[in-house]
Structure formats: structure tokens, C-alpha cells
């Protein structure tokens, strides 16, 4: 009988581990999108700054952890190319992130998973608290002093 009790718990753990794995993958994608968005904004800021200076002016660029000296005319096209690639990658990762969210929703529906503090539970809890406050609104408590 003890073996029968362990099987449902093991299955629940497998379901929970699968759910946590999906959420970790989603979190990783979100972190990568955030990181790339920050990098893209930095690239745009540098491009705006470099567009205001002369093309033959020297500048420094970090390439693979090494600081190299270039001129603005050589750096700007490379920065534009990198910005475009990052923009496309952000679009792709954002699409993957939404797909992962849909996959998680499907997994939750399939295995009847509810998250504590989810909006549905809050609405139900709010309705219950309103009902209890209506029921006690006419009660007077007398203190013995």
C-alpha cells in the first residue's frame, strides 16, 4: 500500500519538474531578451554620438575583449550591422518567449496546475471577503471596560 501512495506523488513531482523546467526556459529567454535590448540601446546611443563626429576621427572599439583603435568611418558600419542583427535576434527571441508562454499555459491546463496568488484566486478571494464583510457589517461588539 505504501508503494501505491508513492506513485501519485512521484507523478506529481514529474509534472511539477516539467512545469519548473518550462518556467526556467521562459525566464532564460526573458533575461536574454532584456540583455540584448540593453545592448541594442547602447549601440544606438553610440551610433547617435558617432554620427555627430567626423568620419576620420579616431575611436576605440572593444573586439573580443581587446580594445582596438579604429576611425569612426570604419566603426559605424560595423555598429549598424550589429544593431540590425541584434534587432532581428530580439524579434526571434520575443517570438520564442510568447510561444513558450503558450506552451506553459497549455501544460498548466493539461495538468490542472494553478499558481498560488494567481488572478483567478484573487478574484475569488476578493468576492469571499466582500461577502464576509457584508455579513458582518451590522454587528456591534461591546467591550467590557
Legacy VTK file of the C-alpha trace (Angstrom):
# vtk DataFile Version 3.0
C-alpha trace
ASCII
DATASET POLYDATA
POINTS 145 float
0.000 0.000 0.000
2.892 2.338 0.682
4.052 1.823 -2.922
0.678 2.992 -4.237
0.917 6.175 -2.198
4.355 6.971 -3.652
3.320 6.726 -7.304
0.911 9.691 -7.344
3.494 11.807 -5.522
6.194 10.765 -7.986
3.903 11.629 -10.910
3.077 14.972 -9.312
6.781 15.647 -8.858
7.409 14.826 -12.526
4.640 17.219 -13.567
5.989 19.907 -11.244
9.545 19.386 -12.508
8.321 19.673 -16.103
6.475 22.873 -15.238
9.506 24.326 -13.453
11.707 23.409 -16.412
9.380 25.278 -18.784
9.318 28.312 -16.487
13.112 28.318 -16.222
13.386 28.200 -20.012
10.935 31.105 -20.225
12.897 33.048 -17.607
16.146 32.426 -19.510
14.592 33.696 -22.739
13.242 36.789 -20.968
16.656 37.528 -19.452
18.338 37.169 -22.842
15.788 39.500 -24.475
16.357 42.042 -21.718
20.134 41.797 -22.050
20.023 42.167 -25.832
17.621 45.116 -25.581
20.056 46.863 -23.257
22.939 46.154 -25.647
20.890 47.407 -28.591
20.092 50.648 -26.765
23.805 51.104 -26.023
24.646 50.518 -29.690
22.053 53.101 -30.749
23.432 55.623 -28.265
26.980 55.102 -29.562
25.778 55.400 -33.169
23.993 58.674 -32.388
27.163 60.000 -30.793
29.461 58.834 -33.596
27.197 60.287 -36.302
27.895 63.741 -34.863
31.686 63.497 -35.262
33.993 63.498 -38.295
34.435 60.196 -40.157
38.249 60.278 -39.951
38.341 60.875 -36.211
39.879 58.006 -34.304
37.884 55.993 -31.837
38.337 52.829 -29.820
36.275 49.685 -30.043
36.214 46.562 -27.904
36.590 43.470 -30.105
36.648 40.122 -28.309
37.898 41.659 -25.075
40.644 43.632 -26.836
40.486 47.394 -27.245
41.404 48.320 -30.822
41.926 51.711 -32.402
39.856 52.488 -35.496
38.361 55.521 -37.129
34.689 56.448 -36.983
34.184 55.701 -40.684
35.144 52.046 -40.116
33.277 51.560 -36.852
29.872 52.985 -37.806
29.032 50.372 -40.495
30.028 47.546 -38.137
27.875 49.010 -35.358
24.912 49.377 -37.722
25.306 45.771 -38.835
25.498 44.556 -35.228
22.435 46.624 -34.301
20.409 45.124 -37.147
21.450 41.595 -36.174
20.557 42.242 -32.529
17.185 43.661 -33.547
16.388 40.525 -35.577
17.565 38.297 -32.729
15.376 40.181 -30.252
12.366 39.679 -32.542
13.113 35.950 -32.804
13.596 35.545 -29.051
10.436 37.528 -28.304
8.511 35.218 -30.622
10.028 32.192 -28.849
9.124 33.754 -25.500
5.453 34.088 -26.466
5.447 30.524 -27.792
6.979 29.330 -24.519
4.266 31.202 -22.604
1.593 29.475 -24.664
3.315 26.137 -24.071
3.286 26.787 -20.325
-0.411 27.728 -20.427
-1.177 24.510 -22.300
0.864 22.485 -19.805
-0.959 24.145 -16.915
-4.353 23.412 -18.477
-3.414 19.819 -19.326
-2.207 19.024 -15.809
-4.649 21.318 -13.969
-1.882 23.420 -12.415
-2.836 26.554 -10.533
-0.333 29.063 -9.218
-0.835 30.429 -5.732
-1.777 34.089 -5.830
-2.922 33.913 -9.443
-5.539 36.498 -10.543
-8.378 33.942 -10.616
-7.794 33.030 -6.999
-7.520 36.678 -6.022
-10.882 37.418 -7.600
-12.473 34.519 -5.759
-10.801 35.572 -2.515
-11.917 39.171 -3.002
-15.517 38.085 -3.616
-15.434 35.912 -0.495
-14.032 38.748 1.617
-16.712 41.129 0.297
-19.406 38.612 1.217
-17.976 38.187 4.700
-17.732 41.964 5.180
-21.369 42.355 4.092
-22.428 39.661 6.520
-20.649 41.333 9.444
-21.441 44.929 8.575
-24.340 45.116 11.060
-22.524 43.507 14.008
-21.725 45.621 17.032
-19.112 44.461 19.515
-19.329 45.703 23.081
-16.165 45.888 25.120
-16.142 45.365 28.878
-14.131 48.170 30.464
LINES 1 146
145 0 1 2 3 4 5 6 7 8 9 10 11 12 13 14 15 16 17 18 19 20 21 22 23 24 25 26 27 28 29 30 31 32 33 34 35 36 37 38 39 40 41 42 43 44 45 46 47 48 49 50 51 52 53 54 55 56 57 58 59 60 61 62 63 64 65 66 67 68 69 70 71 72 73 74 75 76 77 78 79 80 81 82 83 84 85 86 87 88 89 90 91 92 93 94 95 96 97 98 99 100 101 102 103 104 105 106 107 108 109 110 111 112 113 114 115 116 117 118 119 120 121 122 123 124 125 126 127 128 129 130 131 132 133 134 135 136 137 138 139 140 141 142 143 144
